[in-house]
Amino acid sequence: MDKLYSFGAARENRTLMGKAHTALNRACLPISAWPLLMRQNKVMTFLFQVDKFFIMDVSADIKKVTDPIYRKISKTVPEIEWAIHAPYIYKINKLKKEKNAVILAHNYQTPEIYHGISDFSADSLALAVEASKTKADIIVMCGVHFMAETAKLMSPEKKVLLPDMNAGCSLSSSITGNDVRNLKKKYPGVPVVSYVNTSAEVKAETDVCCTSANAVKIVESLGVKKVIFLPDDFLAKYVASQTDVEIISWKGTCEVHEQFNDEEINEIRKNNPGIKIIAHPECPPDVIKASDFAGSTSGMIKYVKDNQPEKVMMVTECSMSDNVQIDNPKVEFIRPCNLCPHMKRITLPKILECLENETNEILMSDEVIEKAKKSVKRMAEIGR
């Protein structure tokens, strides 16, 4: 691994040395000038040796700092991959301290990000709340665009960066602020509850936000007979099954969770006697019905931690299973999961570039921030 870290710089120095020797041998100069060139050559040789020692020292430092991280995730991340990840992790962790930055990683991020560089790892709302409590100048959101917006709502005075501005969300993009305004015209006086997986523009038109963990509690706290619930149709159906409040839903879906079906769940249960199957409420109703437990990302994590099932399937995004297994090594995870293409846009090289250059900053008008923040704060007051 040392060779991998030092190869590029050492090769560059060897090239410089070769050029120096060639110039010396071919120079059409008087003999009196050679001693000066020889001294310069010796200085360069010395500098190369010092530089080589420095490179080896840095490599040893990288190993010293990153090896404890790798020991934790070695059963999930192959060593050949770690050889690529480790230098980035080392540099990002060093740079974030220099820039007084905090790095947030959603549960769907890959293990090298989730366990390697994050200061906080959780669901989107918890990340935004935790970041707001810090004295950091910069927030780097390892997640998708609406999550970075939510972090900005909670910390408008901080610079919020997103490593890839194309990291979107099928749920968030399924509805606009104008759609919400039209719904309010169609159903005057009916309060709007929006899932946190929405843009700031939608939150600004919302009475109160919710998460998958507190959706039922939020709906019932309003004390009304009818609510508009946006934008996840499957989560709306789940909420409707848990309350007497009439739910007016939108036809948005999560492209990760909508792919699961009950036939797949039943087949896995048949092939794995005694397995516990836990699903996210963004899954279709037949999947939830076929599962042993349905809950938010935090609820699913808690279920595994508290129950320590011998074998479990998490009906959600693949990387979440990887991350939870790392924290619960005695539990066997069955993984017929689905990848989120948007979450996978976030990589260590993009995070480093974003932090180094402070690019991809989330910018919103004061008006949108103020209006959207109200719906999030109201949710926080009701509680999780």
C-alpha positions as CSV (number, residue, x, y, z in Angstrom):
1,M,0.0,0.0,0.0
2,D,3.0,2.3,0.7
3,K,4.1,1.9,-2.9
4,L,0.7,2.9,-4.1
5,Y,0.7,6.1,-2.1
6,S,4.3,7.2,-3.0
7,F,4.5,6.0,-6.6
8,G,3.2,9.1,-8.4
9,A,5.4,11.6,-6.5
10,A,8.5,9.4,-6.6
11,R,8.1,8.9,-10.4
12,E,7.9,12.7,-10.8
13,N,11.1,13.2,-8.9
14,R,12.9,10.5,-10.8
15,T,11.9,12.2,-14.0
16,L,13.4,15.5,-12.8
17,M,16.6,13.7,-11.7
18,G,16.9,12.1,-15.2
19,K,16.5,15.5,-16.9
20,A,19.2,17.0,-14.7
21,H,21.7,14.3,-15.4
22,T,21.0,14.5,-19.2
23,A,21.4,18.3,-19.2
24,L,24.7,18.0,-17.3
25,N,26.1,15.4,-19.6
26,R,25.1,17.2,-22.8
27,A,25.9,20.7,-21.8
28,C,28.4,22.4,-24.1
29,L,29.9,24.5,-21.3
30,P,33.5,25.2,-20.2
31,I,34.9,22.8,-17.6
32,S,35.0,25.6,-15.1
33,A,31.2,25.7,-15.0
34,W,30.8,22.0,-14.2
35,P,31.5,22.2,-10.5
36,L,28.5,24.6,-10.1
37,L,26.3,22.2,-12.0
38,M,27.6,19.3,-10.0
39,R,26.8,21.1,-6.7
40,Q,23.3,21.8,-8.1
41,N,22.9,18.2,-9.0
42,K,24.0,17.0,-5.5
43,V,21.5,19.4,-4.0
44,M,18.7,18.0,-6.2
45,T,19.8,14.5,-5.3
46,F,19.6,15.4,-1.6
47,L,16.2,17.0,-2.1
48,F,14.9,13.9,-3.8
49,Q,16.1,11.7,-0.9
50,V,14.4,14.0,1.6
51,D,11.3,14.1,-0.5
52,K,11.3,10.3,-0.8
53,F,11.6,10.0,3.0
54,F,8.7,12.5,3.4
55,I,6.5,10.6,1.0
56,M,7.2,7.3,2.9
57,D,6.4,9.1,6.2
58,V,3.1,10.5,4.8
59,S,2.2,7.0,3.6
60,A,2.9,5.5,7.1
61,D,0.7,8.3,8.5
62,I,-2.1,7.4,6.1
63,K,-2.0,3.8,7.2
64,K,-1.8,4.8,10.9
65,V,-4.9,7.0,10.6
66,T,-7.0,4.9,8.2
67,D,-6.2,1.3,9.3
68,P,-8.6,1.5,12.3
69,I,-11.4,2.5,10.0
70,Y,-10.6,-0.3,7.6
71,R,-10.5,-2.9,10.4
72,K,-14.1,-1.9,11.1
73,I,-15.4,-2.2,7.5
74,S,-13.0,-4.8,6.1
75,K,-15.7,-7.5,5.7
76,T,-17.7,-5.2,3.5
77,V,-15.0,-3.2,1.6
78,P,-12.4,-5.3,-0.3
79,E,-8.7,-4.5,0.4
80,I,-8.1,-3.6,-3.3
81,E,-10.8,-0.9,-3.0
82,W,-9.5,0.4,0.3
83,A,-6.1,1.1,-1.3
84,I,-7.9,3.7,-3.5
85,H,-10.2,5.0,-0.7
86,A,-7.6,5.5,2.1
87,P,-5.7,8.4,0.6
88,Y,-8.9,10.3,0.0
89,I,-10.3,9.6,3.4
90,Y,-7.0,10.8,5.0
91,K,-7.0,14.0,3.0
92,I,-10.7,14.7,3.5
93,N,-10.5,14.2,7.3
94,K,-7.5,16.4,7.4
95,L,-9.0,19.2,5.2
96,K,-12.3,19.3,7.1
97,K,-10.5,20.2,10.3
98,E,-8.5,22.9,8.5
99,K,-11.7,24.4,7.1
100,N,-13.9,23.9,10.1
101,A,-16.2,21.8,8.1
102,V,-18.7,19.1,9.2
103,I,-19.5,16.2,6.9
104,L,-22.9,14.6,7.0
105,A,-23.6,11.1,5.5
106,H,-27.1,9.7,4.9
107,N,-27.8,6.1,5.7
108,Y,-27.7,5.2,2.0
109,Q,-24.1,6.3,1.5
110,T,-21.4,3.7,0.8
111,P,-19.4,2.4,3.9
112,E,-16.2,4.3,3.0
113,I,-18.1,7.5,3.2
114,Y,-20.5,6.6,6.0
115,H,-17.8,5.1,8.3
116,G,-14.7,6.8,6.9
117,I,-15.3,10.5,6.8
118,S,-18.7,11.5,8.3
119,D,-19.1,13.4,11.5
120,F,-22.8,12.6,11.6
121,S,-24.6,9.7,9.9
122,A,-28.4,9.4,10.1
123,D,-31.5,10.2,8.1
124,S,-31.9,13.5,6.3
125,L,-33.7,15.5,9.1
126,A,-31.5,14.3,11.9
127,L,-28.4,15.3,9.9
128,A,-29.7,18.8,9.3
129,V,-30.5,19.2,13.0
130,E,-27.2,17.9,14.2
131,A,-25.3,20.1,11.8
132,S,-27.2,23.2,13.1
133,K,-25.9,22.5,16.6
134,T,-22.3,22.7,15.5
135,K,-20.0,25.7,15.2
136,A,-18.9,24.6,11.8
137,D,-18.5,27.2,9.0
138,I,-19.1,24.6,6.2
139,I,-21.5,21.7,5.9
140,V,-20.8,19.0,3.3
141,M,-23.9,17.0,2.6
142,C,-23.2,13.4,1.4
143,G,-26.7,12.8,0.3
144,V,-29.1,14.3,-2.3
145,H,-30.2,17.8,-3.2
146,F,-33.3,18.2,-1.0
147,M,-31.2,17.0,2.0
148,A,-28.6,19.8,1.3
149,E,-31.5,22.3,1.1
150,T,-32.9,21.1,4.4
151,A,-29.5,21.5,6.0
152,K,-29.4,25.1,4.6
153,L,-32.8,25.8,6.1
154,M,-31.6,24.7,9.5
155,S,-28.3,26.5,9.2
156,P,-28.8,29.5,6.9
157,E,-25.6,31.2,8.2
158,K,-23.4,28.3,7.2
159,K,-22.1,27.4,3.7
160,V,-23.7,24.2,2.6
161,L,-22.0,22.2,-0.2
162,L,-23.3,19.2,-2.2
163,P,-20.6,17.1,-3.9
164,D,-22.7,16.5,-7.0
165,M,-25.5,18.9,-7.8
166,N,-27.2,16.3,-10.0
167,A,-27.8,14.0,-7.0
168,G,-31.6,14.3,-7.1
169,C,-34.6,12.2,-5.8
170,S,-37.5,10.7,-7.7
171,L,-39.8,11.7,-4.8
172,S,-38.6,15.3,-4.6
173,S,-38.8,15.8,-8.3
174,S,-42.3,14.4,-8.6
175,I,-43.9,17.6,-7.2
176,T,-43.3,21.4,-7.5
177,G,-44.4,24.4,-5.4
178,N,-46.9,25.2,-8.1
179,D,-48.4,21.7,-7.8
180,V,-49.0,22.4,-4.1
181,R,-50.6,25.8,-4.7
182,N,-53.0,24.1,-7.2
183,L,-53.9,21.4,-4.6
184,K,-54.6,24.1,-2.0
185,K,-57.0,25.8,-4.4
186,K,-58.7,22.5,-5.1
187,Y,-59.0,21.6,-1.4
188,P,-59.3,25.0,0.3
189,G,-58.7,24.9,4.1
190,V,-57.2,21.4,4.1
191,P,-53.7,21.4,5.7
192,V,-50.8,20.2,3.7
193,V,-48.3,17.7,5.2
194,S,-45.2,17.2,3.1
195,Y,-42.7,14.4,3.5
196,V,-39.2,15.8,4.2
197,N,-38.1,14.3,0.9
198,T,-39.3,17.4,-0.9
199,S,-37.6,20.6,-2.3
200,A,-37.5,23.8,-0.3
201,E,-39.9,25.3,-2.7
202,V,-42.5,22.6,-1.8
203,K,-41.7,23.0,1.9
204,A,-42.4,26.7,1.6
205,E,-46.0,25.9,0.5
206,T,-46.5,23.3,3.3
207,D,-48.1,23.7,6.7
208,V,-46.0,21.1,8.4
209,C,-43.3,18.6,7.3
210,C,-43.0,15.0,8.4
211,T,-40.6,12.1,8.3
212,S,-41.4,8.4,7.8
213,A,-40.9,8.0,11.5
214,N,-43.4,10.6,12.6
215,A,-45.8,10.8,9.7
216,V,-48.8,9.3,11.6
217,K,-48.1,11.5,14.7
218,I,-47.9,14.6,12.6
219,V,-51.1,13.9,10.7
220,E,-53.1,13.1,13.9
221,S,-51.6,16.2,15.7
222,L,-53.5,18.5,13.4
223,G,-56.8,17.6,14.8
224,V,-58.6,17.6,11.4
225,K,-60.6,15.0,9.4
226,K,-58.7,15.4,6.2
227,V,-55.1,16.3,5.1
228,I,-53.2,16.6,1.9
229,F,-50.2,14.3,2.2
230,L,-47.3,14.7,-0.2
231,P,-45.6,13.4,-2.3
232,D,-45.1,9.6,-1.6
233,D,-48.2,7.6,-2.5
234,F,-47.0,4.5,-0.7
235,L,-46.2,6.3,2.5
236,A,-49.6,8.0,2.3
237,K,-51.2,4.6,2.0
238,Y,-49.3,3.4,5.0
239,V,-50.3,6.5,7.0
240,A,-53.9,6.0,6.0
241,S,-53.8,2.4,7.3
242,Q,-52.7,3.7,10.7
243,T,-55.2,6.6,11.2
244,D,-58.8,7.5,10.7
245,V,-57.8,10.8,9.1
246,E,-58.7,11.0,5.4
247,I,-55.6,11.2,3.3
248,I,-55.5,13.0,0.0
249,S,-52.3,11.8,-1.7
250,W,-50.0,12.5,-4.6
251,K,-48.6,9.9,-7.0
252,G,-44.9,10.2,-6.2
253,T,-42.8,7.1,-5.5
254,C,-39.3,6.3,-4.5
255,E,-37.6,4.5,-7.4
256,V,-35.6,2.3,-5.0
257,H,-38.5,1.1,-2.8
258,E,-41.2,0.8,-5.5
259,Q,-39.2,-2.0,-7.2
260,F,-39.8,-4.5,-4.3
261,N,-42.7,-6.9,-4.5
262,D,-44.4,-9.4,-2.2
263,E,-43.5,-12.4,-4.4
264,E,-39.8,-11.6,-3.8
265,I,-40.3,-11.2,-0.1
266,N,-42.2,-14.5,0.2
267,E,-39.5,-16.4,-1.8
268,I,-36.8,-15.0,0.4
269,R,-38.7,-16.1,3.5
270,K,-39.2,-19.6,2.1
271,N,-35.5,-19.9,1.4
272,N,-34.4,-18.5,4.7
273,P,-36.5,-20.1,7.6
274,G,-36.6,-17.8,10.6
275,I,-35.5,-14.7,8.8
276,K,-36.9,-11.3,9.9
277,I,-37.9,-9.0,7.1
278,I,-38.1,-5.3,7.8
279,A,-39.4,-2.8,5.3
280,H,-39.4,1.0,4.8
281,P,-42.9,2.6,4.5
282,E,-42.0,3.9,1.1
283,C,-42.4,0.3,-0.1
284,P,-45.7,-0.9,-1.8
285,P,-48.4,-2.0,0.6
286,D,-48.1,-5.7,-0.4
287,V,-44.4,-5.6,0.6
288,I,-45.2,-4.0,4.0
289,K,-47.9,-6.6,4.6
290,A,-45.5,-9.4,3.8
291,S,-42.9,-8.0,6.2
292,D,-42.4,-8.5,10.0
293,F,-41.8,-4.8,10.7
294,A,-42.2,-1.5,8.9
295,G,-40.4,1.6,10.0
296,S,-38.2,4.6,9.0
297,T,-34.5,4.2,8.4
298,S,-33.9,5.0,12.1
299,G,-36.6,2.6,13.1
300,M,-35.1,-0.2,11.0
301,I,-31.7,0.4,12.4
302,K,-33.1,0.3,16.0
303,Y,-35.0,-2.9,15.2
304,V,-31.8,-4.7,14.3
305,K,-29.8,-3.3,17.2
306,D,-32.4,-4.1,19.8
307,N,-33.5,-7.5,18.5
308,Q,-30.2,-8.9,17.0
309,P,-32.0,-11.4,14.7
310,E,-30.0,-14.3,13.5
311,K,-30.8,-13.4,10.0
312,V,-32.5,-10.3,8.5
313,M,-33.5,-8.7,5.3
314,M,-33.8,-4.9,5.1
315,V,-36.2,-4.0,2.3
316,T,-34.5,-0.7,1.4
317,E,-31.3,0.7,-0.3
318,C,-28.3,-1.6,-0.5
319,S,-25.7,0.5,1.3
320,M,-27.9,0.8,4.4
321,S,-27.7,-3.0,4.9
322,D,-23.9,-2.7,4.5
323,N,-23.6,0.0,7.1
324,V,-25.9,-1.6,9.6
325,Q,-24.2,-4.9,9.3
326,I,-20.9,-3.3,10.1
327,D,-22.4,-2.1,13.4
328,N,-24.1,-5.5,14.0
329,P,-21.5,-8.1,13.0
330,K,-23.3,-11.0,14.6
331,V,-26.4,-10.6,12.4
332,E,-26.5,-12.2,9.0
333,F,-27.9,-9.9,6.3
334,I,-29.7,-11.2,3.2
335,R,-29.3,-8.6,0.5
336,P,-31.7,-8.6,-2.5
337,C,-31.7,-4.8,-2.3
338,N,-31.8,-1.9,-4.7
339,L,-29.2,0.8,-5.3
340,C,-30.1,4.5,-5.3
341,P,-28.5,5.9,-8.4
342,H,-28.7,9.4,-7.0
343,M,-26.9,8.6,-3.7
344,K,-24.2,6.8,-5.7
345,R,-23.3,10.0,-7.4
346,I,-21.6,11.0,-4.2
347,T,-18.0,9.7,-4.2
348,L,-14.8,10.4,-2.2
349,P,-13.1,12.3,-5.1
350,K,-16.1,14.5,-5.6
351,I,-16.3,15.2,-1.8
352,L,-12.6,16.1,-1.8
353,E,-12.9,18.4,-4.8
354,C,-16.1,20.0,-3.4
355,L,-14.4,20.7,0.0
356,E,-11.1,21.9,-1.5
357,N,-12.7,24.4,-3.8
358,E,-15.9,25.1,-1.9
359,T,-18.0,24.5,-5.0
360,N,-21.6,23.4,-5.4
361,E,-23.0,25.7,-2.7
362,I,-26.7,25.5,-2.0
363,L,-28.2,29.0,-2.5
364,M,-31.8,30.0,-1.8
365,S,-33.6,33.3,-1.3
366,D,-34.3,34.5,2.2
367,E,-38.0,34.4,1.5
368,V,-37.9,30.7,0.6
369,I,-35.7,29.9,3.5
370,E,-38.0,31.7,5.9
371,K,-41.2,30.1,4.6
372,A,-39.8,26.6,4.3
373,K,-38.1,26.7,7.7
374,K,-41.5,27.3,9.4
375,S,-42.9,23.9,8.2
376,V,-39.8,22.1,9.4
377,K,-39.8,23.9,12.8
378,R,-43.4,23.1,13.3
379,M,-42.6,19.5,12.8
380,A,-39.8,19.7,15.3
381,E,-42.2,21.2,17.8
382,I,-44.6,18.3,17.4
383,G,-41.7,15.9,17.8
384,R,-40.5,12.6,16.3
